[in-house]
Amino acid sequence: MDAEERSMLAELIWLNAVIATELIQITENTSSILRNAPPPASCLSEHRKLREAAVAIAERYHPGTGLRDHVLSHQ
């Protein structure tokens, strides 16, 4: 695999992590709207773990993008 292919894969991994973390946030927001209350604590805990895993993967292949800061600012 050449450098361009490696770079492309790193960018795709990062982009997939962005999509994953945003989908988690959309799920939480939708749940809050439908319930008219925050999602269950167990869901929030599991979502946090999933976000952390996605960010760790993204940072391994494409560090320093600010993804962690953005994801941690989700409410």
CHARMM-style PDB file with segment names, atoms N, HN, CA, C and O in Angstrom:
ATOM      1  N   MET     1       0.843  -1.170   0.000  1.00  0.00      PROA
ATOM      2  CA  MET     1       0.000   0.000   0.000  1.00  0.00      PROA
ATOM      3  C   MET     1       0.893   1.239   0.000  1.00  0.00      PROA
ATOM      4  O   MET     1       1.825   1.343   0.798  1.00  0.00      PROA
ATOM      5  N   ASP     2       0.603   2.163  -0.890  1.00  0.00      PROA
ATOM      6  HN  ASP     2      -0.153   2.078  -1.538  1.00  0.00      PROA
ATOM      7  CA  ASP     2       1.433   3.366  -0.964  1.00  0.00      PROA
ATOM      8  C   ASP     2       0.912   4.449  -0.011  1.00  0.00      PROA
ATOM      9  O   ASP     2      -0.131   4.289   0.623  1.00  0.00      PROA
ATOM     10  N   ALA     3       1.653   5.540   0.073  1.00  0.00      PROA
ATOM     11  HN  ALA     3       2.501   5.670  -0.442  1.00  0.00      PROA
ATOM     12  CA  ALA     3       1.334   6.612   1.027  1.00  0.00      PROA
ATOM     13  C   ALA     3      -0.023   7.247   0.744  1.00  0.00      PROA
ATOM     14  O   ALA     3      -0.747   7.599   1.675  1.00  0.00      PROA
ATOM     15  N   GLU     4      -0.368   7.396  -0.522  1.00  0.00      PROA
ATOM     16  HN  GLU     4       0.221   7.110  -1.278  1.00  0.00      PROA
ATOM     17  CA  GLU     4      -1.660   8.000  -0.858  1.00  0.00      PROA
ATOM     18  C   GLU     4      -2.814   7.109  -0.403  1.00  0.00      PROA
ATOM     19  O   GLU     4      -3.817   7.608   0.107  1.00  0.00      PROA
ATOM     20  N   GLU     5      -2.682   5.817  -0.579  1.00  0.00      PROA
ATOM     21  HN  GLU     5      -1.867   5.411  -0.994  1.00  0.00      PROA
ATOM     22  CA  GLU     5      -3.724   4.888  -0.127  1.00  0.00      PROA
ATOM     23  C   GLU     5      -3.846   4.899   1.397  1.00  0.00      PROA
ATOM     24  O   GLU     5      -4.949   4.877   1.944  1.00  0.00      PROA
ATOM     25  N   ARG     6      -2.705   4.932   2.067  1.00  0.00      PROA
ATOM     26  HN  ARG     6      -1.809   4.950   1.623  1.00  0.00      PROA
ATOM     27  CA  ARG     6      -2.734   4.996   3.536  1.00  0.00      PROA
ATOM     28  C   ARG     6      -3.418   6.272   4.014  1.00  0.00      PROA
ATOM     29  O   ARG     6      -4.214   6.248   4.953  1.00  0.00      PROA
ATOM     30  N   SER     7      -3.104   7.369   3.367  1.00  0.00      PROA
ATOM     31  HN  SER     7      -2.457   7.389   2.605  1.00  0.00      PROA
ATOM     32  CA  SER     7      -3.708   8.647   3.734  1.00  0.00      PROA
ATOM     33  C   SER     7      -5.217   8.619   3.499  1.00  0.00      PROA
ATOM     34  O   SER     7      -5.989   9.100   4.328  1.00  0.00      PROA
ATOM     35  N   MET     8      -5.626   8.060   2.379  1.00  0.00      PROA
ATOM     36  HN  MET     8      -4.998   7.669   1.706  1.00  0.00      PROA
ATOM     37  CA  MET     8      -7.046   7.969   2.066  1.00  0.00      PROA
ATOM     38  C   MET     8      -7.775   7.117   3.103  1.00  0.00      PROA
ATOM     39  O   MET     8      -8.855   7.491   3.562  1.00  0.00      PROA
ATOM     40  N   LEU     9      -7.198   5.981   3.473  1.00  0.00      PROA
ATOM     41  HN  LEU     9      -6.322   5.677   3.100  1.00  0.00      PROA
ATOM     42  CA  LEU     9      -7.823   5.121   4.479  1.00  0.00      PROA
ATOM     43  C   LEU     9      -7.910   5.822   5.831  1.00  0.00      PROA
ATOM     44  O   LEU     9      -8.919   5.710   6.528  1.00  0.00      PROA
ATOM     45  N   ALA    10      -6.861   6.539   6.199  1.00  0.00      PROA
ATOM     46  HN  ALA    10      -6.041   6.629   5.634  1.00  0.00      PROA
ATOM     47  CA  ALA    10      -6.878   7.278   7.467  1.00  0.00      PROA
ATOM     48  C   ALA    10      -7.998   8.315   7.467  1.00  0.00      PROA
ATOM     49  O   ALA    10      -8.695   8.483   8.468  1.00  0.00      PROA
ATOM     50  N   GLU    11      -8.166   9.000   6.354  1.00  0.00      PROA
ATOM     51  HN  GLU    11      -7.600   8.864   5.541  1.00  0.00      PROA
ATOM     52  CA  GLU    11      -9.225   9.996   6.259  1.00  0.00      PROA
ATOM     53  C   GLU    11     -10.607   9.345   6.298  1.00  0.00      PROA
ATOM     54  O   GLU    11     -11.524   9.893   6.910  1.00  0.00      PROA
ATOM     55  N   LEU    12     -10.770   8.206   5.667  1.00  0.00      PROA
ATOM     56  HN  LEU    12     -10.025   7.761   5.170  1.00  0.00      PROA
ATOM     57  CA  LEU    12     -12.050   7.501   5.690  1.00  0.00      PROA
ATOM     58  C   LEU    12     -12.381   6.986   7.087  1.00  0.00      PROA
ATOM     59  O   LEU    12     -13.532   7.042   7.520  1.00  0.00      PROA
ATOM     60  N   ILE    13     -11.377   6.491   7.782  1.00  0.00      PROA
ATOM     61  HN  ILE    13     -10.441   6.447   7.430  1.00  0.00      PROA
ATOM     62  CA  ILE    13     -11.592   6.042   9.165  1.00  0.00      PROA
ATOM     63  C   ILE    13     -12.027   7.220  10.021  1.00  0.00      PROA
ATOM     64  O   ILE    13     -12.967   7.104  10.807  1.00  0.00      PROA
ATOM     65  N   TRP    14     -11.354   8.346   9.876  1.00  0.00      PROA
ATOM     66  HN  TRP    14     -10.590   8.440   9.237  1.00  0.00      PROA
ATOM     67  CA  TRP    14     -11.716   9.536  10.641  1.00  0.00      PROA
ATOM     68  C   TRP    14     -13.138   9.981  10.316  1.00  0.00      PROA
ATOM     69  O   TRP    14     -13.920  10.274  11.220  1.00  0.00      PROA
ATOM     70  N   LEU    15     -13.475  10.032   9.029  1.00  0.00      PROA
ATOM     71  HN  LEU    15     -12.840   9.793   8.294  1.00  0.00      PROA
ATOM     72  CA  LEU    15     -14.806  10.456   8.617  1.00  0.00      PROA
ATOM     73  C   LEU    15     -15.879   9.519   9.162  1.00  0.00      PROA
ATOM     74  O   LEU    15     -16.934   9.980   9.597  1.00  0.00      PROA
ATOM     75  N   ASN    16     -15.630   8.226   9.147  1.00  0.00      PROA
ATOM     76  HN  ASN    16     -14.773   7.850   8.794  1.00  0.00      PROA
ATOM     77  CA  ASN    16     -16.588   7.278   9.707  1.00  0.00      PROA
ATOM     78  C   ASN    16     -16.772   7.496  11.208  1.00  0.00      PROA
ATOM     79  O   ASN    16     -17.880   7.345  11.722  1.00  0.00      PROA
ATOM     80  N   ALA    17     -15.715   7.844  11.903  1.00  0.00      PROA
ATOM     81  HN  ALA    17     -14.815   7.966  11.485  1.00  0.00      PROA
ATOM     82  CA  ALA    17     -15.831   8.136  13.336  1.00  0.00      PROA
ATOM     83  C   ALA    17     -16.672   9.388  13.562  1.00  0.00      PROA
ATOM     84  O   ALA    17     -17.476   9.435  14.493  1.00  0.00      PROA
ATOM     85  N   VAL    18     -16.494  10.391  12.724  1.00  0.00      PROA
ATOM     86  HN  VAL    18     -15.841  10.353  11.967  1.00  0.00      PROA
ATOM     87  CA  VAL    18     -17.315  11.601  12.824  1.00  0.00      PROA
ATOM     88  C   VAL    18     -18.781  11.240  12.625  1.00  0.00      PROA
ATOM     89  O   VAL    18     -19.639  11.656  13.404  1.00  0.00      PROA
ATOM     90  N   ILE    19     -19.064  10.476  11.595  1.00  0.00      PROA
ATOM     91  HN  ILE    19     -18.367  10.139  10.962  1.00  0.00      PROA
ATOM     92  CA  ILE    19     -20.441  10.064  11.313  1.00  0.00      PROA
ATOM     93  C   ILE    19     -21.013   9.272  12.482  1.00  0.00      PROA
ATOM     94  O   ILE    19     -22.157   9.491  12.882  1.00  0.00      PROA
ATOM     95  N   ALA    20     -20.231   8.359  13.026  1.00  0.00      PROA
ATOM     96  HN  ALA    20     -19.302   8.180  12.701  1.00  0.00      PROA
ATOM     97  CA  ALA    20     -20.706   7.539  14.146  1.00  0.00      PROA
ATOM     98  C   ALA    20     -21.046   8.397  15.354  1.00  0.00      PROA
ATOM     99  O   ALA    20     -22.098   8.213  15.967  1.00  0.00      PROA
ATOM    100  N   THR    21     -20.172   9.328  15.701  1.00  0.00      PROA
ATOM    101  HN  THR    21     -19.318   9.477  15.203  1.00  0.00      PROA
ATOM    102  CA  THR    21     -20.427  10.143  16.886  1.00  0.00      PROA
ATOM    103  C   THR    21     -21.622  11.071  16.671  1.00  0.00      PROA
ATOM    104  O   THR    21     -22.387  11.322  17.602  1.00  0.00      PROA
ATOM    105  N   GLU    22     -21.786  11.575  15.463  1.00  0.00      PROA
ATOM    106  HN  GLU    22     -21.164  11.371  14.706  1.00  0.00      PROA
ATOM    107  CA  GLU    22     -22.935  12.436  15.187  1.00  0.00      PROA
ATOM    108  C   GLU    22     -24.230  11.638  15.193  1.00  0.00      PROA
ATOM    109  O   GLU    22     -25.257  12.143  15.647  1.00  0.00      PROA
ATOM    110  N   LEU    23     -24.206  10.418  14.705  1.00  0.00      PROA
ATOM    111  HN  LEU    23     -23.372  10.008  14.336  1.00  0.00      PROA
ATOM    112  CA  LEU    23     -25.398   9.568  14.750  1.00  0.00      PROA
ATOM    113  C   LEU    23     -25.797   9.248  16.187  1.00  0.00      PROA
ATOM    114  O   LEU    23     -26.984   9.200  16.512  1.00  0.00      PROA
ATOM    115  N   ILE    24     -24.815   9.031  17.035  1.00  0.00      PROA
ATOM    116  HN  ILE    24     -23.851   9.069  16.771  1.00  0.00      PROA
ATOM    117  CA  ILE    24     -25.118   8.803  18.449  1.00  0.00      PROA
ATOM    118  C   ILE    24     -25.817  10.031  19.023  1.00  0.00      PROA
ATOM    119  O   ILE    24     -26.796   9.908  19.759  1.00  0.00      PROA
ATOM    120  N   GLN    25     -25.313  11.210  18.685  1.00  0.00      PROA
ATOM    121  HN  GLN    25     -24.518  11.310  18.087  1.00  0.00      PROA
ATOM    122  CA  GLN    25     -25.920  12.437  19.197  1.00  0.00      PROA
ATOM    123  C   GLN    25     -27.330  12.620  18.658  1.00  0.00      PROA
ATOM    124  O   GLN    25     -28.224  13.030  19.399  1.00  0.00      PROA
ATOM    125  N   ILE    26     -27.541  12.327  17.399  1.00  0.00      PROA
ATOM    126  HN  ILE    26     -26.815  11.994  16.797  1.00  0.00      PROA
ATOM    127  CA  ILE    26     -28.877  12.423  16.809  1.00  0.00      PROA
ATOM    128  C   ILE    26     -29.828  11.457  17.519  1.00  0.00      PROA
ATOM    129  O   ILE    26     -30.977  11.806  17.788  1.00  0.00      PROA
ATOM    130  N   THR    27     -29.359  10.262  17.818  1.00  0.00      PROA
ATOM    131  HN  THR    27     -28.425   9.979  17.599  1.00  0.00      PROA
ATOM    132  CA  THR    27     -30.172   9.274  18.521  1.00  0.00      PROA
ATOM    133  C   THR    27     -30.571   9.800  19.898  1.00  0.00      PROA
ATOM    134  O   THR    27     -31.730   9.693  20.300  1.00  0.00      PROA
ATOM    135  N   GLU    28     -29.606  10.365  20.613  1.00  0.00      PROA
ATOM    136  HN  GLU    28     -28.665  10.452  20.286  1.00  0.00      PROA
ATOM    137  CA  GLU    28     -29.916  10.916  21.940  1.00  0.00      PROA
ATOM    138  C   GLU    28     -30.904  12.075  21.842  1.00  0.00      PROA
ATOM    139  O   GLU    28     -31.839  12.166  22.638  1.00  0.00      PROA
ATOM    140  N   ASN    29     -30.698  12.947  20.880  1.00  0.00      PROA
ATOM    141  HN  ASN    29     -29.938  12.873  20.234  1.00  0.00      PROA
ATOM    142  CA  ASN    29     -31.602  14.084  20.720  1.00  0.00      PROA
ATOM    143  C   ASN    29     -33.012  13.622  20.373  1.00  0.00      PROA
ATOM    144  O   ASN    29     -33.990  14.139  20.915  1.00  0.00      PROA
ATOM    145  N   THR    30     -33.117  12.660  19.481  1.00  0.00      PROA
ATOM    146  HN  THR    30     -32.323  12.241  19.041  1.00  0.00      PROA
ATOM    147  CA  THR    30     -34.422  12.129  19.087  1.00  0.00      PROA
ATOM    148  C   THR    30     -35.112  11.469  20.278  1.00  0.00      PROA
ATOM    149  O   THR    30     -36.310  11.654  20.492  1.00  0.00      PROA
ATOM    150  N   SER    31     -34.357  10.710  21.041  1.00  0.00      PROA
ATOM    151  HN  SER    31     -33.384  10.560  20.867  1.00  0.00      PROA
ATOM    152  CA  SER    31     -34.904  10.063  22.229  1.00  0.00      PROA
ATOM    153  C   SER    31     -35.440  11.108  23.205  1.00  0.00      PROA
ATOM    154  O   SER    31     -36.525  10.945  23.763  1.00  0.00      PROA
ATOM    155  N   SER    32     -34.681  12.170  23.407  1.00  0.00      PROA
ATOM    156  HN  SER    32     -33.799  12.302  22.955  1.00  0.00      PROA
ATOM    157  CA  SER    32     -35.115  13.240  24.322  1.00  0.00      PROA
ATOM    158  C   SER    32     -36.406  13.889  23.847  1.00  0.00      PROA
ATOM    159  O   SER    32     -37.300  14.172  24.645  1.00  0.00      PROA
ATOM    160  N   ILE    33     -36.497  14.120  22.548  1.00  0.00      PROA
ATOM    161  HN  ILE    33     -35.771  13.890  21.900  1.00  0.00      PROA
ATOM    162  CA  ILE    33     -37.695  14.746  21.995  1.00  0.00      PROA
ATOM    163  C   ILE    33     -38.904  13.830  22.166  1.00  0.00      PROA
ATOM    164  O   ILE    33     -39.970  14.270  22.598  1.00  0.00      PROA
ATOM    165  N   LEU    34     -38.733  12.560  21.825  1.00  0.00      PROA
ATOM    166  HN  LEU    34     -37.868  12.202  21.474  1.00  0.00      PROA
ATOM    167  CA  LEU    34     -39.851  11.618  21.890  1.00  0.00      PROA
ATOM    168  C   LEU    34     -40.295  11.337  23.319  1.00  0.00      PROA
ATOM    169  O   LEU    34     -41.486  11.165  23.574  1.00  0.00      PROA
ATOM    170  N   ARG    35     -39.359  11.290  24.242  1.00  0.00      PROA
ATOM    171  HN  ARG    35     -38.391  11.430  24.034  1.00  0.00      PROA
ATOM    172  CA  ARG    35     -39.678  11.003  25.637  1.00  0.00      PROA
ATOM    173  C   ARG    35     -40.066  12.255  26.413  1.00  0.00      PROA
ATOM    174  O   ARG    35     -40.668  12.178  27.484  1.00  0.00      PROA
ATOM    175  N   ASN    36     -39.712  13.408  25.854  1.00  0.00      PROA
ATOM    176  HN  ASN    36     -39.224  13.471  24.984  1.00  0.00      PROA
ATOM    177  CA  ASN    36     -39.842  14.673  26.567  1.00  0.00      PROA
ATOM    178  C   ASN    36     -39.069  14.618  27.885  1.00  0.00      PROA
ATOM    179  O   ASN    36     -39.486  15.165  28.907  1.00  0.00      PROA
ATOM    180  N   ALA    37     -37.931  13.939  27.817  1.00  0.00      PROA
ATOM    181  HN  ALA    37     -37.592  13.495  26.988  1.00  0.00      PROA
ATOM    182  CA  ALA    37     -37.034  13.758  28.972  1.00  0.00      PROA
ATOM    183  C   ALA    37     -35.704  13.254  28.432  1.00  0.00      PROA
ATOM    184  O   ALA    37     -35.636  12.780  27.298  1.00  0.00      PROA
ATOM    185  N   PRO    38     -34.653  13.350  29.227  1.00  0.00      PROA
ATOM    186  CA  PRO    38     -33.353  12.818  28.782  1.00  0.00      PROA
ATOM    187  C   PRO    38     -33.435  11.311  28.547  1.00  0.00      PROA
ATOM    188  O   PRO    38     -34.289  10.633  29.118  1.00  0.00      PROA
ATOM    189  N   PRO    39     -32.544  10.791  27.705  1.00  0.00      PROA
ATOM    190  CA  PRO    39     -32.487   9.340  27.513  1.00  0.00      PROA
ATOM    191  C   PRO    39     -32.137   8.655  28.839  1.00  0.00      PROA
ATOM    192  O   PRO    39     -31.579   9.291  29.733  1.00  0.00      PROA
ATOM    193  N   PRO    40     -32.456   7.377  28.972  1.00  0.00      PROA
ATOM    194  CA  PRO    40     -32.096   6.653  30.196  1.00  0.00      PROA
ATOM    195  C   PRO    40     -30.591   6.728  30.466  1.00  0.00      PROA
ATOM    196  O   PRO    40     -29.779   6.770  29.541  1.00  0.00      PROA
ATOM    197  N   ALA    41     -30.247   6.745  31.732  1.00  0.00      PROA
ATOM    198  HN  ALA    41     -30.907   6.711  32.483  1.00  0.00      PROA
ATOM    199  CA  ALA    41     -28.834   6.834  32.132  1.00  0.00      PROA
ATOM    200  C   ALA    41     -28.012   5.697  31.548  1.00  0.00      PROA
ATOM    201  O   ALA    41     -26.852   5.890  31.183  1.00  0.00      PROA
ATOM    202  N   SER    42     -28.607   4.513  31.458  1.00  0.00      PROA
ATOM    203  HN  SER    42     -29.549   4.356  31.755  1.00  0.00      PROA
ATOM    204  CA  SER    42     -27.864   3.376  30.900  1.00  0.00      PROA
ATOM    205  C   SER    42     -27.505   3.624  29.437  1.00  0.00      PROA
ATOM    206  O   SER    42     -26.419   3.253  28.993  1.00  0.00      PROA
ATOM    207  N   CYS    43     -28.407   4.246  28.691  1.00  0.00      PROA
ATOM    208  HN  CYS    43     -29.290   4.548  29.052  1.00  0.00      PROA
ATOM    209  CA  CYS    43     -28.116   4.569  27.295  1.00  0.00      PROA
ATOM    210  C   CYS    43     -27.007   5.616  27.197  1.00  0.00      PROA
ATOM    211  O   CYS    43     -26.089   5.494  26.385  1.00  0.00      PROA
ATOM    212  N   LEU    44     -27.107   6.633  28.026  1.00  0.00      PROA
ATOM    213  HN  LEU    44     -27.853   6.732  28.685  1.00  0.00      PROA
ATOM    214  CA  LEU    44     -26.086   7.687  28.000  1.00  0.00      PROA
ATOM    215  C   LEU    44     -24.710   7.113  28.322  1.00  0.00      PROA
ATOM    216  O   LEU    44     -23.714   7.504  27.714  1.00  0.00      PROA
ATOM    217  N   SER    45     -24.657   6.202  29.260  1.00  0.00      PROA
ATOM    218  HN  SER    45     -25.466   5.884  29.753  1.00  0.00      PROA
ATOM    219  CA  SER    45     -23.391   5.573  29.627  1.00  0.00      PROA
ATOM    220  C   SER    45     -22.825   4.757  28.466  1.00  0.00      PROA
ATOM    221  O   SER    45     -21.636   4.846  28.159  1.00  0.00      PROA
ATOM    222  N   GLU    46     -23.671   3.974  27.832  1.00  0.00      PROA
ATOM    223  HN  GLU    46     -24.637   3.902  28.081  1.00  0.00      PROA
ATOM    224  CA  GLU    46     -23.226   3.163  26.697  1.00  0.00      PROA
ATOM    225  C   GLU    46     -22.825   4.043  25.519  1.00  0.00      PROA
ATOM    226  O   GLU    46     -21.842   3.757  24.836  1.00  0.00      PROA
ATOM    227  N   HSD    47     -23.582   5.112  25.278  1.00  0.00      PROA
ATOM    228  HN  HSD    47     -24.381   5.344  25.833  1.00  0.00      PROA
ATOM    229  CA  HSD    47     -23.240   6.024  24.194  1.00  0.00      PROA
ATOM    230  C   HSD    47     -21.881   6.677  24.444  1.00  0.00      PROA
ATOM    231  O   HSD    47     -21.095   6.859  23.515  1.00  0.00      PROA
ATOM    232  N   ARG    48     -21.611   7.026  25.697  1.00  0.00      PROA
ATOM    233  HN  ARG    48     -22.250   6.878  26.452  1.00  0.00      PROA
ATOM    234  CA  ARG    48     -20.309   7.620  26.027  1.00  0.00      PROA
ATOM    235  C   ARG    48     -19.184   6.662  25.666  1.00  0.00      PROA
ATOM    236  O   ARG    48     -18.170   7.071  25.100  1.00  0.00      PROA
ATOM    237  N   LYS    49     -19.365   5.378  25.995  1.00  0.00      PROA
ATOM    238  HN  LYS    49     -20.189   5.045  26.455  1.00  0.00      PROA
ATOM    239  CA  LYS    49     -18.348   4.370  25.670  1.00  0.00      PROA
ATOM    240  C   LYS    49     -18.167   4.237  24.161  1.00  0.00      PROA
ATOM    241  O   LYS    49     -17.044   4.112  23.674  1.00  0.00      PROA
ATOM    242  N   LEU    50     -19.264   4.262  23.433  1.00  0.00      PROA
ATOM    243  HN  LEU    50     -20.177   4.363  23.828  1.00  0.00      PROA
ATOM    244  CA  LEU    50     -19.184   4.163  21.971  1.00  0.00      PROA
ATOM    245  C   LEU    50     -18.481   5.383  21.377  1.00  0.00      PROA
ATOM    246  O   LEU    50     -17.669   5.258  20.460  1.00  0.00      PROA
ATOM    247  N   ARG    51     -18.803   6.565  21.911  1.00  0.00      PROA
ATOM    248  HN  ARG    51     -19.463   6.667  22.656  1.00  0.00      PROA
ATOM    249  CA  ARG    51     -18.125   7.784  21.439  1.00  0.00      PROA
ATOM    250  C   ARG    51     -16.625   7.704  21.686  1.00  0.00      PROA
ATOM    251  O   ARG    51     -15.821   8.019  20.809  1.00  0.00      PROA
ATOM    252  N   GLU    52     -16.259   7.277  22.898  1.00  0.00      PROA
ATOM    253  HN  GLU    52     -16.912   7.021  23.611  1.00  0.00      PROA
ATOM    254  CA  GLU    52     -14.840   7.175  23.242  1.00  0.00      PROA
ATOM    255  C   GLU    52     -14.120   6.204  22.320  1.00  0.00      PROA
ATOM    256  O   GLU    52     -12.993   6.468  21.901  1.00  0.00      PROA
ATOM    257  N   ALA    53     -14.756   5.086  21.999  1.00  0.00      PROA
ATOM    258  HN  ALA    53     -15.671   4.872  22.339  1.00  0.00      PROA
ATOM    259  CA  ALA    53     -14.139   4.106  21.103  1.00  0.00      PROA
ATOM    260  C   ALA    53     -13.970   4.691  19.704  1.00  0.00      PROA
ATOM    261  O   ALA    53     -12.919   4.525  19.086  1.00  0.00      PROA
ATOM    262  N   ALA    54     -14.994   5.374  19.203  1.00  0.00      PROA
ATOM    263  HN  ALA    54     -15.848   5.510  19.705  1.00  0.00      PROA
ATOM    264  CA  ALA    54     -14.908   5.968  17.862  1.00  0.00      PROA
ATOM    265  C   ALA    54     -13.819   7.029  17.803  1.00  0.00      PROA
ATOM    266  O   ALA    54     -13.062   7.095  16.834  1.00  0.00      PROA
ATOM    267  N   VAL    55     -13.740   7.855  18.833  1.00  0.00      PROA
ATOM    268  HN  VAL    55     -14.355   7.801  19.620  1.00  0.00      PROA
ATOM    269  CA  VAL    55     -12.724   8.906  18.858  1.00  0.00      PROA
ATOM    270  C   VAL    55     -11.326   8.299  18.961  1.00  0.00      PROA
ATOM    271  O   VAL    55     -10.401   8.777  18.304  1.00  0.00      PROA
ATOM    272  N   ALA    56     -11.158   7.262  19.768  1.00  0.00      PROA
ATOM    273  HN  ALA    56     -11.910   6.874  20.301  1.00  0.00      PROA
ATOM    274  CA  ALA    56      -9.843   6.614  19.895  1.00  0.00      PROA
ATOM    275  C   ALA    56      -9.385   6.046  18.558  1.00  0.00      PROA
ATOM    276  O   ALA    56      -8.216   6.166  18.194  1.00  0.00      PROA
ATOM    277  N   ILE    57     -10.299   5.434  17.837  1.00  0.00      PROA
ATOM    278  HN  ILE    57     -11.249   5.337  18.133  1.00  0.00      PROA
ATOM    279  CA  ILE    57      -9.960   4.892  16.515  1.00  0.00      PROA
ATOM    280  C   ILE    57      -9.585   6.026  15.572  1.00  0.00      PROA
ATOM    281  O   ILE    57      -8.576   5.950  14.870  1.00  0.00      PROA
ATOM    282  N   ALA    58     -10.392   7.069  15.556  1.00  0.00      PROA
ATOM    283  HN  ALA    58     -11.212   7.131  16.126  1.00  0.00      PROA
ATOM    284  CA  ALA    58     -10.129   8.202  14.663  1.00  0.00      PROA
ATOM    285  C   ALA    58      -8.779   8.840  14.961  1.00  0.00      PROA
ATOM    286  O   ALA    58      -8.022   9.162  14.044  1.00  0.00      PROA
ATOM    287  N   GLU    59      -8.478   9.022  16.244  1.00  0.00      PROA
ATOM    288  HN  GLU    59      -9.092   8.761  16.988  1.00  0.00      PROA
ATOM    289  CA  GLU    59      -7.219   9.674  16.609  1.00  0.00      PROA
ATOM    290  C   GLU    59      -6.006   8.797  16.325  1.00  0.00      PROA
ATOM    291  O   GLU    59      -4.909   9.310  16.106  1.00  0.00      PROA
ATOM    292  N   ARG    60      -6.191   7.493  16.327  1.00  0.00      PROA
ATOM    293  HN  ARG    60      -7.082   7.076  16.506  1.00  0.00      PROA
ATOM    294  CA  ARG    60      -5.083   6.598  16.011  1.00  0.00      PROA
ATOM    295  C   ARG    60      -4.632   6.795  14.557  1.00  0.00      PROA
ATOM    296  O   ARG    60      -3.441   6.723  14.257  1.00  0.00      PROA
ATOM    297  N   TYR    61      -5.584   7.040  13.670  1.00  0.00      PROA
ATOM    298  HN  TYR    61      -6.552   7.097  13.914  1.00  0.00      PROA
ATOM    299  CA  TYR    61      -5.265   7.137  12.247  1.00  0.00      PROA
ATOM    300  C   TYR    61      -5.211   8.558  11.713  1.00  0.00      PROA
ATOM    301  O   TYR    61      -4.665   8.798  10.637  1.00  0.00      PROA
ATOM    302  N   HSD    62      -5.773   9.500  12.459  1.00  0.00      PROA
ATOM    303  HN  HSD    62      -6.216   9.304  13.334  1.00  0.00      PROA
ATOM    304  CA  HSD    62      -5.783  10.886  11.988  1.00  0.00      PROA
ATOM    305  C   HSD    62      -5.839  11.804  13.209  1.00  0.00      PROA
ATOM    306  O   HSD    62      -6.879  12.398  13.494  1.00  0.00      PROA
ATOM    307  N   PRO    63      -4.717  11.921  13.931  1.00  0.00      PROA
ATOM    308  CA  PRO    63      -4.700  12.697  15.177  1.00  0.00      PROA
ATOM    309  C   PRO    63      -4.780  14.205  14.950  1.00  0.00      PROA
ATOM    310  O   PRO    63      -4.479  14.713  13.869  1.00  0.00      PROA
ATOM    311  N   GLY    64      -5.195  14.898  16.004  1.00  0.00      PROA
ATOM    312  HN  GLY    64      -5.440  14.486  16.881  1.00  0.00      PROA
ATOM    313  CA  GLY    64      -5.139  16.354  16.009  1.00  0.00      PROA
ATOM    314  C   GLY    64      -6.198  17.056  15.195  1.00  0.00      PROA
ATOM    315  O   GLY    64      -5.970  18.175  14.736  1.00  0.00      PROA
ATOM    316  N   THR    65      -7.355  16.436  14.999  1.00  0.00      PROA
ATOM    317  HN  THR    65      -7.540  15.527  15.372  1.00  0.00      PROA
ATOM    318  CA  THR    65      -8.393  17.053  14.174  1.00  0.00      PROA
ATOM    319  C   THR    65      -9.411  17.840  14.984  1.00  0.00      PROA
ATOM    320  O   THR    65     -10.227  18.558  14.407  1.00  0.00      PROA
ATOM    321  N   GLY    66      -9.384  17.722  16.292  1.00  0.00      PROA
ATOM    322  HN  GLY    66      -8.722  17.139  16.761  1.00  0.00      PROA
ATOM    323  CA  GLY    66     -10.362  18.399  17.134  1.00  0.00      PROA
ATOM    324  C   GLY    66     -11.631  17.590  17.353  1.00  0.00      PROA
ATOM    325  O   GLY    66     -12.581  18.075  17.968  1.00  0.00      PROA
ATOM    326  N   LEU    67     -11.651  16.360  16.853  1.00  0.00      PROA
ATOM    327  HN  LEU    67     -10.879  15.966  16.353  1.00  0.00      PROA
ATOM    328  CA  LEU    67     -12.850  15.533  17.006  1.00  0.00      PROA
ATOM    329  C   LEU    67     -13.171  15.296  18.478  1.00  0.00      PROA
ATOM    330  O   LEU    67     -14.329  15.397  18.883  1.00  0.00      PROA
ATOM    331  N   ARG    68     -12.167  14.987  19.270  1.00  0.00      PROA
ATOM    332  HN  ARG    68     -11.226  14.906  18.941  1.00  0.00      PROA
ATOM    333  CA  ARG    68     -12.417  14.728  20.697  1.00  0.00      PROA
ATOM    334  C   ARG    68     -13.068  15.929  21.364  1.00  0.00      PROA
ATOM    335  O   ARG    68     -14.035  15.769  22.109  1.00  0.00      PROA
ATOM    336  N   ASP    69     -12.558  17.126  21.112  1.00  0.00      PROA
ATOM    337  HN  ASP    69     -11.773  17.256  20.507  1.00  0.00      PROA
ATOM    338  CA  ASP    69     -13.128  18.341  21.713  1.00  0.00      PROA
ATOM    339  C   ASP    69     -14.572  18.525  21.270  1.00  0.00      PROA
ATOM    340  O   ASP    69     -15.427  18.884  22.079  1.00  0.00      PROA
ATOM    341  N   HSD    70     -14.846  18.287  20.013  1.00  0.00      PROA
ATOM    342  HN  HSD    70     -14.151  17.996  19.356  1.00  0.00      PROA
ATOM    343  CA  HSD    70     -16.203  18.446  19.502  1.00  0.00      PROA
ATOM    344  C   HSD    70     -17.150  17.442  20.150  1.00  0.00      PROA
ATOM    345  O   HSD    70     -18.242  17.800  20.592  1.00  0.00      PROA
ATOM    346  N   VAL    71     -16.725  16.189  20.202  1.00  0.00      PROA
ATOM    347  HN  VAL    71     -15.838  15.898  19.843  1.00  0.00      PROA
ATOM    348  CA  VAL    71     -17.581  15.139  20.753  1.00  0.00      PROA
ATOM    349  C   VAL    71     -17.840  15.386  22.237  1.00  0.00      PROA
ATOM    350  O   VAL    71     -18.955  15.172  22.713  1.00  0.00      PROA
ATOM    351  N   LEU    72     -16.835  15.828  22.961  1.00  0.00      PROA
ATOM    352  HN  LEU    72     -15.929  16.001  22.574  1.00  0.00      PROA
ATOM    353  CA  LEU    72     -17.019  16.092  24.383  1.00  0.00      PROA
ATOM    354  C   LEU    72     -17.939  17.284  24.640  1.00  0.00      PROA
ATOM    355  O   LEU    72     -18.473  17.429  25.740  1.00  0.00      PROA
ATOM    356  N   SER    73     -18.129  18.141  23.628  1.00  0.00      PROA
ATOM    357  HN  SER    73     -17.696  18.023  22.735  1.00  0.00      PROA
ATOM    358  CA  SER    73     -19.020  19.277  23.807  1.00  0.00      PROA
ATOM    359  C   SER    73     -20.482  18.911  23.545  1.00  0.00      PROA
ATOM    360  O   SER    73     -21.373  19.723  23.791  1.00  0.00      PROA
ATOM    361  N   HSD    74     -20.735  17.707  23.054  1.00  0.00      PROA
ATOM    362  HN  HSD    74     -20.011  17.047  22.854  1.00  0.00      PROA
ATOM    363  CA  HSD    74     -22.132  17.277  22.844  1.00  0.00      PROA
ATOM    364  C   HSD    74     -22.846  17.208  24.176  1.00  0.00      PROA
ATOM    365  O   HSD    74     -22.267  16.837  25.197  1.00  0.00      PROA
ATOM    366  N   GLN    75     -24.104  17.569  24.145  1.00  0.00      PROA
ATOM    367  HN  GLN    75     -24.574  17.871  23.316  1.00  0.00      PROA
ATOM    368  CA  GLN    75     -24.912  17.506  25.372  1.00  0.00      PROA
ATOM    369  C   GLN    75     -26.129  16.651  25.145  1.00  0.00      PROA
ATOM    370  OT1 GLN    75     -26.936  16.472  26.056  1.00  0.00      PROA
TER     371      GLN     75
END
